[in-house]
Amino acid sequence: MTRTASLEPRRLAPLFCVTALLHLGALLSRFSEAARLLPAGAAEAVLLAHAPLLLLEGYLEGQLDYGEARAGMPLWMRITSRPVKLSFTFAFTYLAVVVLQTWDISIGPIDPSPPAAWPLQQRAFWFGVMSVGMFFPNYLAATAILIPVLRALTAPLRRLPRGVALPLLAVLGAALGVGLVFLVGSSLVGGQIGAVQQAIKARPALAIGITLGLVLVPVVLELARRD
């Protein structure tokens, strides 16, 4: 039997406001001009820190009660808390930008890394459009992929007393963070991603279709399951 009590979203709104700002700051640090100002190893430290932070957010979000009126709606419609929406969307966007930049991936016109020859203002505008400007599709992706994964990972911890769950969450988050940093730095993975990127360049329309499908199919399935 679960020991977790449901929480009203407004009780955790201040916390998710803070995490939203942290994720936004991490996202902005991926802009080339901001990245140059960071000390060596800072980008890896930010990525590592995201794993325990996201697990904590998933642990807490899984306890939120959005109300019976929205119980039959898909997740992207059930979430009523704006801070929760902002936090997970910025987190997903940050992770997506890390992947796209690390392995130099572009999906058709979707590329958060503008050409270095462009003027600063144009590069900043492009990065903003391809990151923060993609808020709604990234929110759909966060509710279709990121939040369900985090809920599943933290579900067992929500059955434990909080004093036990939080230290376990920190240990698991640290391990996942190290794994993420290793994955991003892996040349083997980079080689495989490079092959995928060549396929994407050869058939960009198919790649965009698959990407949209990964986001929209879970939404459609959840709509179909409504009572």
C-alpha positions as CSV (number, residue, x, y, z in Angstrom):
1,M,0.0,0.0,0.0
2,T,1.4,3.4,-1.0
3,R,2.4,5.8,1.7
4,T,2.1,8.8,-0.6
5,A,-0.6,11.4,0.0
6,S,-1.9,13.4,-2.9
7,L,-0.7,17.0,-3.0
8,E,-2.3,20.1,-4.4
9,P,-0.2,21.5,-7.3
10,R,-0.1,25.0,-5.6
11,R,1.8,23.5,-2.6
12,L,4.7,22.6,-4.8
13,A,4.4,25.5,-7.2
14,P,7.3,27.5,-5.6
15,L,9.6,24.5,-5.9
16,F,8.8,23.9,-9.6
17,C,9.3,27.6,-10.2
18,V,12.8,27.2,-9.0
19,T,13.4,24.0,-11.0
20,A,12.0,25.7,-14.1
21,L,14.5,28.5,-13.7
22,L,17.3,26.0,-13.2
23,H,16.4,24.1,-16.4
24,L,16.0,27.4,-18.3
25,G,19.5,28.5,-17.2
26,A,20.9,25.1,-18.2
27,L,19.2,25.5,-21.6
28,L,20.6,29.0,-22.2
29,S,24.0,27.8,-21.2
30,R,24.0,25.7,-24.4
31,F,24.0,28.8,-26.5
32,S,27.5,29.1,-28.0
33,E,28.3,32.6,-26.6
34,A,27.1,31.5,-23.1
35,A,29.0,28.2,-23.3
36,R,32.3,30.0,-23.9
37,L,31.9,31.8,-20.5
38,L,31.6,28.5,-18.6
39,P,34.7,27.0,-16.9
40,A,35.9,23.7,-18.1
41,G,33.7,20.8,-17.0
42,A,30.8,23.0,-16.2
43,A,28.6,21.6,-19.0
44,E,29.2,18.1,-17.8
45,A,28.4,19.0,-14.2
46,V,25.1,20.6,-15.3
47,L,24.2,17.5,-17.2
48,L,25.1,15.2,-14.3
49,A,23.1,17.3,-11.9
50,H,20.0,17.1,-14.0
51,A,19.5,13.4,-13.3
52,P,18.9,13.6,-9.6
53,L,17.0,16.9,-10.1
54,L,14.7,15.3,-12.6
55,L,14.2,12.2,-10.4
56,L,13.2,14.5,-7.5
57,E,10.7,16.3,-9.8
58,G,9.3,13.0,-11.0
59,Y,9.0,11.8,-7.5
60,L,7.1,14.9,-6.4
61,E,5.0,15.3,-9.6
62,G,3.7,11.8,-9.2
63,Q,2.1,12.9,-5.9
64,L,0.2,15.8,-7.4
65,D,-3.6,15.7,-7.7
66,Y,-4.8,17.7,-10.6
67,G,-8.5,17.1,-9.8
68,E,-11.2,14.6,-10.7
69,A,-12.5,16.9,-13.5
70,R,-9.4,16.2,-15.6
71,A,-9.0,12.5,-14.7
72,G,-10.1,11.3,-18.1
73,M,-8.0,13.7,-20.1
74,P,-4.5,13.0,-21.6
75,L,-1.6,14.0,-19.4
76,W,-0.8,17.2,-21.4
77,M,-4.3,18.4,-20.6
78,R,-4.4,17.1,-17.0
79,I,-1.5,19.1,-15.8
80,T,-2.9,22.4,-14.5
81,S,0.2,23.8,-12.8
82,R,2.0,26.3,-15.0
83,P,5.3,25.9,-13.0
84,V,5.1,22.1,-13.6
85,K,4.6,22.6,-17.3
86,L,7.5,25.1,-17.5
87,S,9.9,22.9,-15.5
88,F,9.5,19.7,-17.4
89,T,9.3,21.4,-20.8
90,F,12.5,23.3,-20.2
91,A,14.1,20.2,-18.9
92,F,13.1,18.2,-22.0
93,T,14.3,21.0,-24.2
94,Y,17.6,21.1,-22.5
95,L,18.2,17.4,-22.8
96,A,17.1,17.5,-26.5
97,V,19.5,20.4,-27.2
98,V,22.3,18.5,-25.5
99,V,21.7,15.5,-27.8
100,L,21.3,17.5,-31.0
101,Q,24.5,19.6,-30.3
102,T,26.7,16.8,-29.0
103,W,26.2,14.6,-32.0
104,D,25.6,17.5,-34.5
105,I,22.1,16.3,-35.3
106,S,19.6,18.3,-37.3
107,I,16.1,17.0,-38.2
108,G,15.2,18.9,-41.3
109,P,15.1,22.6,-40.2
110,I,15.2,21.7,-36.5
111,D,18.8,22.5,-35.5
112,P,19.6,24.6,-32.3
113,S,23.2,25.3,-33.5
114,P,23.2,28.3,-35.9
115,P,26.1,28.8,-38.3
116,A,29.1,30.5,-36.6
117,A,29.3,33.0,-39.4
118,W,26.0,34.6,-38.6
119,P,25.9,37.8,-36.5
120,L,25.4,37.3,-32.8
121,Q,21.8,38.7,-32.8
122,Q,20.8,36.4,-35.6
123,R,22.4,33.4,-33.9
124,A,20.7,34.2,-30.6
125,F,17.3,34.6,-32.3
126,W,17.8,31.2,-34.1
127,F,18.8,29.4,-30.9
128,G,15.8,30.9,-29.1
129,V,13.3,29.9,-31.8
130,M,14.7,26.3,-32.0
131,S,14.7,25.9,-28.2
132,V,12.3,28.0,-26.1
133,G,10.3,28.8,-29.3
134,M,9.5,25.1,-29.6
135,F,7.7,25.2,-26.2
136,F,4.4,23.5,-27.2
137,P,5.8,20.5,-29.1
138,N,8.4,20.1,-26.4
139,Y,5.7,20.2,-23.8
140,L,3.8,17.4,-25.7
141,A,7.0,15.4,-25.8
142,A,7.7,16.0,-22.1
143,T,4.3,14.7,-21.2
144,A,4.5,11.8,-23.7
145,I,8.0,10.6,-22.8
146,L,9.8,12.4,-20.0
147,I,7.2,12.5,-17.3
148,P,5.9,8.9,-17.8
149,V,9.5,7.7,-17.6
150,L,10.2,9.7,-14.4
151,R,6.9,8.5,-12.9
152,A,7.8,4.9,-13.6
153,L,11.3,5.2,-12.2
154,T,10.1,6.9,-9.0
155,A,6.9,4.9,-8.4
156,P,8.6,2.3,-6.1
157,L,10.2,5.2,-4.0
158,R,6.7,6.8,-3.5
159,R,5.8,3.7,-1.5
160,L,8.5,4.3,1.0
161,P,8.8,6.8,3.9
162,R,10.2,10.0,2.6
163,G,13.2,9.8,4.8
164,V,14.2,6.6,3.1
165,A,13.0,7.5,-0.4
166,L,15.0,10.8,-0.8
167,P,18.4,9.3,0.0
168,L,17.7,6.4,-2.4
169,L,16.6,8.9,-5.0
170,A,19.8,10.9,-4.6
171,V,22.0,7.8,-5.1
172,L,20.0,6.6,-8.1
173,G,20.1,10.1,-9.6
174,A,23.8,10.4,-9.1
175,A,24.3,7.0,-10.9
176,L,22.1,8.0,-13.7
177,G,23.9,11.3,-14.0
178,V,27.2,9.6,-14.4
179,G,25.7,7.3,-17.0
180,L,24.4,10.3,-19.0
181,V,27.8,12.1,-18.9
182,F,29.5,8.8,-20.1
183,L,26.9,8.3,-22.8
184,V,27.3,11.8,-24.1
185,G,31.1,11.4,-24.2
186,S,31.1,8.0,-25.8
187,S,32.7,7.9,-29.2
188,L,31.0,4.6,-29.9
189,V,27.6,6.1,-29.4
190,G,28.7,9.1,-31.4
191,G,29.6,6.9,-34.3
192,Q,26.2,5.2,-34.3
193,I,24.5,8.6,-34.0
194,G,26.5,9.8,-37.0
195,A,25.2,6.9,-39.1
196,V,21.6,7.8,-38.1
197,Q,22.3,11.5,-38.9
198,Q,23.4,10.5,-42.4
199,A,20.1,8.7,-42.8
200,I,18.2,11.7,-41.6
201,K,19.9,14.0,-44.1
202,A,19.1,11.5,-46.9
203,R,15.4,11.4,-46.0
204,P,14.6,14.4,-43.8
205,A,10.8,14.2,-44.5
206,L,10.7,10.7,-43.1
207,A,12.7,11.7,-40.1
208,I,10.4,14.6,-39.3
209,G,7.4,12.3,-39.7
210,I,8.9,9.7,-37.3
211,T,9.7,12.5,-34.8
212,L,6.2,13.9,-34.8
213,G,4.8,10.4,-34.5
214,L,6.8,9.7,-31.4
215,V,5.3,12.8,-29.8
216,L,1.7,12.6,-31.2
217,V,1.0,8.9,-31.1
218,P,1.0,8.6,-27.3
219,V,-1.3,11.6,-27.2
220,V,-3.7,10.1,-29.7
221,L,-3.7,6.7,-27.8
222,E,-4.4,8.4,-24.6
223,L,-7.3,10.3,-26.2
224,A,-8.7,7.1,-27.5
225,R,-8.6,5.5,-24.0
226,R,-10.8,8.3,-22.6
227,D,-14.1,7.1,-21.0
